[in-house]
Each structure stands twice: as C-alpha cells, then as structure tokens.
Amino acid sequence: MKKGFNLKDLMIAMKGNDVSSFINDQALRFTERFGLSFEDCVSVTLKFDSHEDAQDFYNELKFNAYYSKDYSVASSARGGNYLTVSGAQTLYDYFGSNEPNLLTVSRDLDLNFEISFIQTYTGTEFTGAVHRGELLSRQCIVEVSDMLPELTLGGLCQIARSESEFNDLLTRCYIIEGQTIYE
C-alpha cells in the first residue's frame, strides 16, 4: 500500500507556502509546460436509482430559475439513470457548504444519487454518494507523478480552493513513480 498524503502535507513536501498559492502556482506551471489550461467549469456525472429520479432531478435543475442560473444539466449517453451537470467552478461547489447546490436539490426532492468525476488530463477521480442531501462515502484520489507533478497538480484548481475544502472531499494524494521509457 502506498503512503497517501493530505494536500497540505504534499504541499509542504514540495516546499509550498500555503494551499491557495500552491494551487495557483501549479495551475500556472501546467499552462506553461503544456500550453493548455483547465476549463472554467467542472462537469460531474450523477447516477440515480431510477430513470424517474433522474428525470425529476433534471427538471428541477433545468426549469427552476433558482438552479438554472448556476447549472446546466444534460442526459448522459450512459443511460436513463445518468445525468451530467456542469456550471460550478470547482467540484467542491457542487457539494460544499455554500447552498444552494446539488445537496439542496437532493434534500428538497428526497432523491439519492452517486457521483462520478474523472478529471481531463490528470485522471484525478472523485466518487461519492448523496443520500437525502448528505454527502456520504466520498473520496478524491490524486495520483501525482514524481517526474511530472504539474501534470496532475495543475488540475487542483478544479477540485477545491482551500485546505478545508480539500479535507471535506477526503482528498488523498499519492506519489506515483515514473519510469524512463528510453535511454
């Protein structure tokens, strides 16, 4: 089993000063190295118990002005029980302490769902379950290459903004050893 770090411990090991500046520095390094930047909003996939639950959730986000100003919702090619929601700047914004968010919709409609998020470029993965407006059994796994750490760490800006937000998402960082494929 590999040793996991919380984000603050990883930042300290990499000689960072504070989490916010570390996140911004890593995003800048990613952009400088790869000439790319991460999208301004994050998309998550939600899996419901039934097609009817997914439809109710879809209608609430699509037609309730309270939510439609912040979120876009679409059906998913994965099936009738799946929806894709976008519009938040970070993953934490969907499930954090600032409401209204997706937890509010779950609570109001008494709907449960599973969450899946796999970040573009990095493979950072978040999974969780929402039951009656409560975020349960969640984890965010960040695998950091020892040879090219900015590849993964550049995407932290899409996950959360502060140490407490990363901790709320139960974020664990793992150092992955790279191998040279040519000599």
FIKOLZA-1660 file (N, C-alpha, C; in steps of 0.1 Angstrom, whole numbers, plus 5000, padded with zeros to 4 digits):
% residues 183
   i   px   py   pz ch aa at
   1 5008 4988 5000  A  M  N
   1 5000 5000 5000  A  M CA
   1 5009 5012 5000  A  M  C
   2 5006 5021 4991  A  K  N
   2 5014 5034 4990  A  K CA
   2 5009 5043 5001  A  K  C
   3 5019 5052 5005  A  K  N
   3 5015 5062 5015  A  K CA
   3 5008 5073 5009  A  K  C
   4 4996 5077 5015  A  G  N
   4 4989 5088 5010  A  G CA
   4 4991 5100 5018  A  G  C
   5 4990 5112 5012  A  F  N
   5 4992 5125 5019  A  F CA
   5 4979 5133 5018  A  F  C
   6 4976 5141 5028  A  N  N
   6 4966 5151 5025  A  N CA
   6 4973 5162 5017  A  N  C
   7 4965 5171 5012  A  L  N
   7 4971 5181 5003  A  L CA
   7 4981 5190 5010  A  L  C
   8 4979 5194 5023  A  K  N
   8 4988 5202 5030  A  K CA
   8 5001 5195 5032  A  K  C
   9 5001 5183 5035  A  D  N
   9 5014 5175 5037  A  D CA
   9 5022 5174 5024  A  D  C
  10 5014 5172 5013  A  L  N
  10 5021 5171 5000  A  L CA
  10 5027 5185 4996  A  L  C
  11 5019 5195 4999  A  M  N
  11 5024 5209 4996  A  M CA
  11 5037 5212 5004  A  M  C
  12 5037 5208 5016  A  I  N
  12 5049 5211 5025  A  I CA
  12 5061 5203 5019  A  I  C
  13 5058 5190 5015  A  A  N
  13 5069 5182 5010  A  A CA
  13 5075 5188 4997  A  A  C
  14 5066 5195 4990  A  M  N
  14 5070 5201 4977  A  M CA
  14 5075 5216 4979  A  M  C
  15 5077 5220 4991  A  K  N
  15 5082 5233 4995  A  K CA
  15 5072 5244 4992  A  K  C
  16 5059 5242 4993  A  G  N
  16 5049 5252 4991  A  G CA
  16 5046 5260 5004  A  G  C
  17 5041 5272 5003  A  N  N
  17 5038 5280 5015  A  N CA
  17 5024 5279 5020  A  N  C
  18 5014 5280 5012  A  D  N
  18 5000 5279 5016  A  D CA
  18 4993 5272 5005  A  D  C
  19 4982 5266 5008  A  V  N
  19 4974 5258 4998  A  V CA
  19 4969 5266 4986  A  V  C
  20 4964 5278 4989  A  S  N
  20 4958 5286 4978  A  S CA
  20 4969 5290 4968  A  S  C
  21 4981 5295 4973  A  S  N
  21 4991 5299 4963  A  S CA
  21 4997 5287 4957  A  S  C
  22 4998 5275 4964  A  F  N
  22 5003 5263 4958  A  F CA
  22 4994 5259 4946  A  F  C
  23 4981 5259 4948  A  I  N
  23 4971 5256 4937  A  I CA
  23 4973 5265 4925  A  I  C
  24 4974 5278 4928  A  N  N
  24 4976 5287 4917  A  N CA
  24 4989 5285 4910  A  N  C
  25 5000 5283 4917  A  D  N
  25 5013 5281 4911  A  D CA
  25 5013 5268 4903  A  D  C
  26 5007 5257 4907  A  Q  N
  26 5006 5245 4899  A  Q CA
  26 4998 5247 4887  A  Q  C
  27 4987 5254 4887  A  A  N
  27 4979 5257 4875  A  A CA
  27 4988 5265 4865  A  A  C
  28 4995 5274 4870  A  L  N
  28 5004 5282 4861  A  L CA
  28 5015 5273 4855  A  L  C
  29 5021 5265 4863  A  R  N
  29 5031 5255 4858  A  R CA
  29 5025 5246 4847  A  R  C
  30 5013 5241 4849  A  F  N
  30 5007 5233 4839  A  F CA
  30 5005 5240 4826  A  F  C
  31 5000 5252 4827  A  T  N
  31 4998 5260 4815  A  T CA
  31 5011 5263 4808  A  T  C
  32 5021 5267 4815  A  E  N
  32 5034 5270 4809  A  E CA
  32 5040 5258 4802  A  E  C
  33 5039 5246 4809  A  R  N
  33 5045 5234 4803  A  R CA
  33 5038 5228 4792  A  R  C
  34 5024 5228 4792  A  F  N
  34 5016 5221 4782  A  F CA
  34 5009 5231 4773  A  F  C
  35 5009 5243 4776  A  G  N
  35 5002 5253 4767  A  G CA
  35 4987 5251 4767  A  G  C
  36 4982 5245 4778  A  L  N
  36 4968 5243 4780  A  L CA
  36 4963 5248 4793  A  L  C
  37 4951 5250 4794  A  S  N
  37 4945 5254 4807  A  S CA
  37 4932 5246 4810  A  S  C
  38 4929 5244 4822  A  F  N
  38 4917 5237 4825  A  F CA
  38 4905 5245 4823  A  F  C
  39 4894 5239 4820  A  E  N
  39 4881 5246 4817  A  E CA
  39 4877 5254 4829  A  E  C
  40 4869 5264 4827  A  D  N
  40 4864 5273 4838  A  D CA
  40 4854 5266 4847  A  D  C
  41 4846 5256 4841  A  C  N
  41 4836 5249 4850  A  C CA
  41 4839 5234 4849  A  C  C
  42 4834 5228 4859  A  V  N
  42 4836 5214 4861  A  V CA
  42 4823 5206 4858  A  V  C
  43 4824 5195 4852  A  S  N
  43 4812 5186 4850  A  S CA
  43 4813 5174 4858  A  S  C
  44 4801 5170 4864  A  V  N
  44 4801 5158 4872  A  V CA
  44 4790 5149 4866  A  V  C
  45 4791 5136 4867  A  T  N
  45 4781 5126 4863  A  T CA
  45 4774 5121 4876  A  T  C
  46 4761 5121 4875  A  L  N
  46 4753 5116 4886  A  L CA
  46 4745 5104 4882  A  L  C
  47 4745 5094 4890  A  K  N
  47 4738 5081 4887  A  K CA
  47 4726 5080 4898  A  K  C
  48 4714 5079 4893  A  F  N
  48 4703 5078 4901  A  F CA
  48 4698 5063 4902  A  F  C
  49 4689 5061 4912  A  D  N
  49 4684 5047 4914  A  D CA
  49 4674 5044 4902  A  D  C
  50 4667 5054 4897  A  S  N
  50 4658 5051 4886  A  S CA
  50 4658 5062 4876  A  S  C
  51 4652 5059 4864  A  H  N
  51 4651 5069 4854  A  H CA
  51 4641 5080 4858  A  H  C
  52 4631 5077 4866  A  E  N
  52 4622 5087 4871  A  E CA
  52 4629 5097 4881  A  E  C
  53 4638 5092 4889  A  D  N
  53 4645 5101 4898  A  D CA
  53 4654 5110 4890  A  D  C
  54 4661 5105 4880  A  A  N
  54 4669 5113 4871  A  A CA
  54 4661 5123 4864  A  A  C
  55 4649 5120 4860  A  Q  N
  55 4641 5129 4853  A  Q CA
  55 4636 5141 4862  A  Q  C
  56 4632 5137 4874  A  D  N
  56 4628 5147 4884  A  D CA
  56 4640 5157 4887  A  D  C
  57 4652 5151 4889  A  F  N
  57 4663 5160 4892  A  F CA
  57 4666 5169 4880  A  F  C
  58 4666 5163 4868  A  Y  N
  58 4668 5171 4855  A  Y CA
  58 4658 5182 4855  A  Y  C
  59 4645 5180 4857  A  N  N
  59 4635 5190 4856  A  N CA
  59 4637 5201 4866  A  N  C
  60 4642 5197 4878  A  E  N
  60 4644 5207 4888  A  E CA
  60 4656 5217 4884  A  E  C
  61 4666 5211 4879  A  L  N
  61 4678 5219 4875  A  L CA
  61 4675 5227 4863  A  L  C
  62 4668 5222 4854  A  K  N
  62 4665 5228 4841  A  K CA
  62 4655 5239 4842  A  K  C
  63 4644 5237 4849  A  F  N
  63 4633 5246 4849  A  F CA
  63 4631 5255 4861  A  F  C
  64 4638 5252 4872  A  N  N
  64 4637 5260 4884  A  N CA
  64 4647 5271 4882  A  N  C
  65 4643 5284 4882  A  A  N
  65 4652 5295 4880  A  A CA
  65 4663 5296 4891  A  A  C
  66 4659 5291 4902  A  Y  N
  66 4668 5291 4914  A  Y CA
  66 4681 5283 4910  A  Y  C
  67 4680 5272 4902  A  Y  N
  67 4691 5264 4899  A  Y CA
  67 4696 5266 4885  A  Y  C
  68 4687 5269 4876  A  S  N
  68 4691 5270 4861  A  S CA
  68 4701 5281 4858  A  S  C
  69 4701 5291 4867  A  K  N
  69 4711 5302 4865  A  K CA
  69 4725 5298 4868  A  K  C
  70 4727 5288 4876  A  D  N
  70 4740 5283 4880  A  D CA
  70 4745 5270 4873  A  D  C
  71 4735 5262 4870  A  Y  N
  71 4738 5248 4865  A  Y CA
  71 4732 5245 4851  A  Y  C
  72 4740 5238 4843  A  S  N
  72 4734 5232 4831  A  S CA
  72 4733 5217 4833  A  S  C
  73 4723 5211 4828  A  V  N
  73 4721 5196 4830  A  V CA
  73 4718 5190 4817  A  V  C
  74 4723 5178 4815  A  A  N
  74 4721 5171 4802  A  A CA
  74 4719 5156 4805  A  A  C
  75 4712 5149 4797  A  S  N
  75 4711 5134 4799  A  S CA
  75 4725 5129 4794  A  S  C
  76 4728 5117 4798  A  S  N
  76 4741 5111 4795  A  S CA
  76 4739 5099 4786  A  S  C
  77 4749 5097 4777  A  A  N
  77 4749 5085 4768  A  A CA
  77 4750 5072 4776  A  A  C
  78 4753 5073 4789  A  R  N
  78 4755 5061 4797  A  R CA
  78 4742 5054 4801  A  R  C
  79 4731 5062 4799  A  G  N
  79 4718 5056 4802  A  G CA
  79 4708 5065 4808  A  G  C
  80 4696 5061 4810  A  G  N
  80 4685 5069 4815  A  G CA
  80 4686 5073 4830  A  G  C
  81 4695 5066 4837  A  N  N
  81 4697 5068 4851  A  N CA
  81 4708 5078 4854  A  N  C
  82 4714 5083 4843  A  Y  N
  82 4726 5092 4844  A  Y CA
  82 4723 5106 4839  A  Y  C
  83 4729 5116 4846  A  L  N
  83 4728 5130 4842  A  L CA
  83 4742 5135 4843  A  L  C
  84 4745 5145 4834  A  T  N
  84 4758 5153 4835  A  T CA
  84 4754 5167 4839  A  T  C
  85 4760 5172 4850  A  V  N
  85 4757 5185 4855  A  V CA
  85 4770 5194 4853  A  V  C
  86 4769 5206 4849  A  S  N
  86 4781 5215 4848  A  S CA
  86 4776 5229 4852  A  S  C
  87 4786 5237 4854  A  G  N
  87 4784 5251 4858  A  G CA
  87 4792 5256 4870  A  G  C
  88 4796 5247 4879  A  A  N
  88 4803 5251 4891  A  A CA
  88 4818 5253 4887  A  A  C
  89 4825 5262 4894  A  Q  N
  89 4839 5264 4891  A  Q CA
  89 4848 5253 4897  A  Q  C
  90 4844 5247 4908  A  T  N
  90 4851 5236 4914  A  T CA
  90 4842 5225 4918  A  T  C
  91 4847 5213 4919  A  L  N
  91 4840 5201 4924  A  L CA
  91 4833 5204 4937  A  L  C
  92 4840 5211 4946  A  Y  N
  92 4835 5214 4959  A  Y CA
  92 4823 5222 4959  A  Y  C
  93 4822 5231 4949  A  D  N
  93 4810 5240 4948  A  D CA
  93 4797 5232 4946  A  D  C
  94 4798 5220 4941  A  Y  N
  94 4786 5212 4939  A  Y CA
  94 4781 5206 4952  A  Y  C
  95 4790 5203 4961  A  F  N
  95 4787 5195 4973  A  F CA
  95 4791 5202 4986  A  F  C
  96 4796 5214 4986  A  G  N
  96 4802 5220 4998  A  G CA
  96 4791 5227 5006  A  G  C
  97 4796 5236 5015  A  S  N
  97 4788 5242 5025  A  S CA
  97 4780 5254 5020  A  S  C
  98 4783 5259 5008  A  N  N
  98 4776 5271 5003  A  N CA
  98 4764 5266 4995  A  N  C
  99 4752 5268 5000  A  E  N
  99 4740 5263 4993  A  E CA
  99 4733 5275 4987  A  E  C
 100 4725 5274 4977  A  P  N
 100 4720 5261 4971  A  P CA
 100 4731 5254 4962  A  P  C
 101 4731 5241 4963  A  N  N
 101 4739 5233 4954  A  N CA
 101 4732 5220 4952  A  N  C
 102 4739 5210 4947  A  L  N
 102 4733 5197 4944  A  L CA
 102 4728 5190 4956  A  L  C
 103 4734 5193 4968  A  L  N
 103 4729 5187 4980  A  L CA
 103 4715 5192 4983  A  L  C
 104 4713 5205 4981  A  T  N
 104 4700 5211 4983  A  T CA
 104 4689 5205 4975  A  T  C
 105 4692 5202 4962  A  V  N
 105 4682 5196 4953  A  V CA
 105 4679 5182 4958  A  V  C
 106 4689 5175 4962  A  S  N
 106 4687 5161 4968  A  S CA
 106 4678 5162 4980  A  S  C
 107 4681 5171 4989  A  R  N
 107 4673 5172 5001  A  R CA
 107 4658 5176 4998  A  R  C
 108 4657 5186 4989  A  D  N
 108 4643 5191 4986  A  D CA
 108 4634 5181 4979  A  D  C
 109 4641 5173 4970  A  L  N
 109 4633 5163 4963  A  L CA
 109 4634 5149 4969  A  L  C
 110 4641 5147 4979  A  D  N
 110 4643 5134 4986  A  D CA
 110 4648 5124 4976  A  D  C
 111 4659 5128 4968  A  L  N
 111 4665 5119 4958  A  L CA
 111 4679 5116 4962  A  L  C
 112 4683 5104 4959  A  N  N
 112 4697 5099 4962  A  N CA
 112 4704 5097 4949  A  N  C
 113 4717 5099 4949  A  F  N
 113 4725 5096 4937  A  F CA
 113 4739 5093 4940  A  F  C
 114 4746 5087 4931  A  E  N
 114 4761 5085 4932  A  E CA
 114 4768 5096 4923  A  E  C
 115 4779 5100 4927  A  I  N
 115 4787 5110 4920  A  I CA
 115 4800 5103 4914  A  I  C
 116 4803 5107 4901  A  S  N
 116 4815 5103 4895  A  S CA
 116 4821 5115 4888  A  S  C
 117 4834 5117 4890  A  F  N
 117 4841 5127 4884  A  F CA
 117 4855 5122 4881  A  F  C
 118 4859 5122 4868  A  I  N
 118 4873 5119 4864  A  I CA
 118 4878 5131 4856  A  I  C
 119 4888 5137 4861  A  Q  N
 119 4893 5150 4856  A  Q CA
 119 4901 5147 4842  A  Q  C
 120 4898 5156 4833  A  T  N
 120 4905 5156 4820  A  T CA
 120 4920 5159 4822  A  T  C
 121 4929 5152 4815  A  Y  N
 121 4943 5154 4815  A  Y CA
 121 4949 5146 4827  A  Y  C
 122 4943 5146 4839  A  T  N
 122 4950 5142 4851  A  T CA
 122 4946 5128 4856  A  T  C
 123 4934 5125 4853  A  G  N
 123 4928 5112 4859  A  G CA
 123 4924 5113 4874  A  G  C
 124 4925 5125 4880  A  T  N
 124 4921 5127 4893  A  T CA
 124 4906 5122 4894  A  T  C
 125 4903 5114 4904  A  E  N
 125 4890 5108 4905  A  E CA
 125 4883 5112 4918  A  E  C
 126 4870 5115 4917  A  F  N
 126 4862 5118 4929  A  F CA
 126 4850 5109 4928  A  F  C
 127 4847 5101 4938  A  T  N
 127 4834 5094 4939  A  T CA
 127 4828 5096 4952  A  T  C
 128 4815 5095 4952  A  G  N
 128 4807 5097 4964  A  G CA
 128 4793 5094 4962  A  G  C
 129 4785 5095 4973  A  A  N
 129 4771 5092 4972  A  A CA
 129 4764 5103 4980  A  A  C
 130 4752 5107 4975  A  V  N
 130 4744 5117 4982  A  V CA
 130 4731 5110 4986  A  V  C
 131 4728 5111 4999  A  H  N
 131 4716 5105 5005  A  H CA
 131 4709 5115 5013  A  H  C
 132 4697 5119 5008  A  R  N
 132 4688 5129 5014  A  R CA
 132 4696 5142 5017  A  R  C
 133 4704 5146 5008  A  G  N
 133 4711 5159 5009  A  G CA
 133 4724 5158 5017  A  G  C
 134 4728 5146 5021  A  E  N
 134 4741 5145 5028  A  E CA
 134 4751 5138 5019  A  E  C
 135 4763 5143 5018  A  L  N
 135 4774 5137 5010  A  L CA
 135 4781 5126 5019  A  L  C
 136 4780 5114 5014  A  L  N
 136 4785 5102 5021  A  L CA
 136 4795 5095 5013  A  L  C
 137 4802 5086 5019  A  S  N
 137 4812 5077 5013  A  S CA
 137 4819 5083 5001  A  S  C
 138 4826 5094 5004  A  R  N
 138 4833 5102 4994  A  R CA
 138 4848 5100 4995  A  R  C
 139 4854 5102 4983  A  Q  N
 139 4869 5102 4983  A  Q CA
 139 4873 5108 4970  A  Q  C
 140 4884 5116 4971  A  C  N
 140 4891 5122 4960  A  C CA
 140 4905 5117 4960  A  C  C
 141 4909 5110 4949  A  I  N
 141 4922 5104 4947  A  I CA
 141 4930 5112 4937  A  I  C
 142 4941 5117 4941  A  V  N
 142 4950 5125 4933  A  V CA
 142 4963 5117 4932  A  V  C
 143 4966 5112 4920  A  E  N
 143 4979 5105 4918  A  E CA
 143 4989 5114 4911  A  E  C
 144 5000 5117 4918  A  V  N
 144 5010 5127 4914  A  V CA
 144 5022 5120 4909  A  V  C
 145 5026 5123 4896  A  S  N
 145 5038 5117 4891  A  S CA
 145 5050 5124 4897  A  S  C
 146 5060 5116 4901  A  D  N
 146 5072 5122 4907  A  D CA
 146 5081 5128 4896  A  D  C
 147 5079 5125 4883  A  M  N
 147 5086 5130 4872  A  M CA
 147 5080 5143 4866  A  M  C
 148 5067 5144 4867  A  L  N
 148 5060 5155 4861  A  L CA
 148 5048 5159 4870  A  L  C
 149 5051 5164 4882  A  P  N
 149 5040 5166 4891  A  P CA
 149 5030 5177 4887  A  P  C
 150 5034 5186 4879  A  E  N
 150 5024 5197 4874  A  E CA
 150 5013 5191 4865  A  E  C
 151 5015 5180 4859  A  L  N
 151 5005 5174 4851  A  L CA
 151 4992 5171 4859  A  L  C
 152 4994 5166 4871  A  T  N
 152 4982 5163 4880  A  T CA
 152 4979 5175 4888  A  T  C
 153 4989 5181 4894  A  L  N
 153 4987 5192 4904  A  L CA
 153 4981 5205 4897  A  L  C
 154 4983 5206 4885  A  G  N
 154 4977 5218 4877  A  G CA
 154 4962 5218 4878  A  G  C
 155 4956 5206 4880  A  G  N
 155 4942 5205 4880  A  G CA
 155 4935 5206 4893  A  G  C
 156 4943 5209 4904  A  L  N
 156 4937 5211 4917  A  L CA
 156 4928 5222 4917  A  L  C
 157 4930 5232 4908  A  C  N
 157 4921 5244 4908  A  C CA
 157 4907 5240 4905  A  C  C
 158 4904 5229 4899  A  Q  N
 158 4891 5224 4896  A  Q CA
 158 4884 5216 4907  A  Q  C
 159 4892 5212 4917  A  I  N
 159 4887 5204 4928  A  I CA
 159 4882 5213 4939  A  I  C
 160 4890 5221 4944  A  A  N
 160 4886 5230 4956  A  A CA
 160 4896 5242 4957  A  A  C
 161 4893 5251 4966  A  R  N
 161 4901 5263 4967  A  R CA
 161 4909 5264 4980  A  R  C
 162 4906 5256 4990  A  S  N
 162 4912 5258 5003  A  S CA
 162 4915 5244 5009  A  S  C
 163 4924 5244 5019  A  E  N
 163 4927 5232 5026  A  E CA
 163 4915 5225 5032  A  E  C
 164 4906 5233 5038  A  S  N
 164 4894 5227 5044  A  S CA
 164 4885 5221 5034  A  S  C
 165 4884 5227 5022  A  E  N
 165 4875 5222 5012  A  E CA
 165 4881 5208 5007  A  E  C
 166 4894 5208 5005  A  F  N
 166 4901 5195 5001  A  F CA
 166 4898 5184 5012  A  F  C
 167 4899 5188 5024  A  N  N
 167 4897 5179 5035  A  N CA
 167 4883 5174 5035  A  N  C
 168 4873 5183 5033  A  D  N
 168 4859 5179 5033  A  D CA
 168 4856 5169 5022  A  D  C
 169 4864 5169 5011  A  L  N
 169 4862 5160 5000  A  L CA
 169 4870 5147 5002  A  L  C
 170 4877 5146 5014  A  L  N
 170 4885 5135 5018  A  L CA
 170 4896 5132 5007  A  L  C
 171 4903 5142 5003  A  T  N
 171 4913 5142 4993  A  T CA
 171 4926 5135 4998  A  T  C
 172 4930 5125 4990  A  R  N
 172 4943 5118 4993  A  R CA
 172 4952 5119 4981  A  R  C
 173 4964 5123 4983  A  C  N
 173 4974 5124 4972  A  C CA
 173 4984 5112 4973  A  C  C
 174 4987 5106 4962  A  Y  N
 174 4997 5095 4962  A  Y CA
 174 5007 5098 4952  A  Y  C
 175 5020 5096 4956  A  I  N
 175 5031 5098 4946  A  I CA
 175 5033 5086 4938  A  I  C
 176 5033 5087 4925  A  I  N
 176 5035 5076 4916  A  I CA
 176 5048 5077 4909  A  I  C
 177 5056 5067 4910  A  E  N
 177 5070 5067 4905  A  E CA
 177 5069 5065 4890  A  E  C
 178 5075 5074 4882  A  G  N
 178 5076 5073 4868  A  G CA
 178 5088 5064 4863  A  G  C
 179 5087 5060 4851  A  Q  N
 179 5098 5052 4846  A  Q CA
 179 5102 5058 4832  A  Q  C
 180 5115 5058 4830  A  T  N
 180 5120 5063 4817  A  T CA
 180 5118 5052 4807  A  T  C
 181 5112 5056 4795  A  I  N
 181 5109 5046 4785  A  I CA
 181 5120 5046 4774  A  I  C
 182 5130 5055 4775  A  Y  N
 182 5140 5055 4765  A  Y CA
 182 5153 5058 4772  A  Y  C
 183 5164 5054 4766  A  E  N
 183 5178 5057 4772  A  E CA
 183 5187 5061 4761  A  E  C
% end
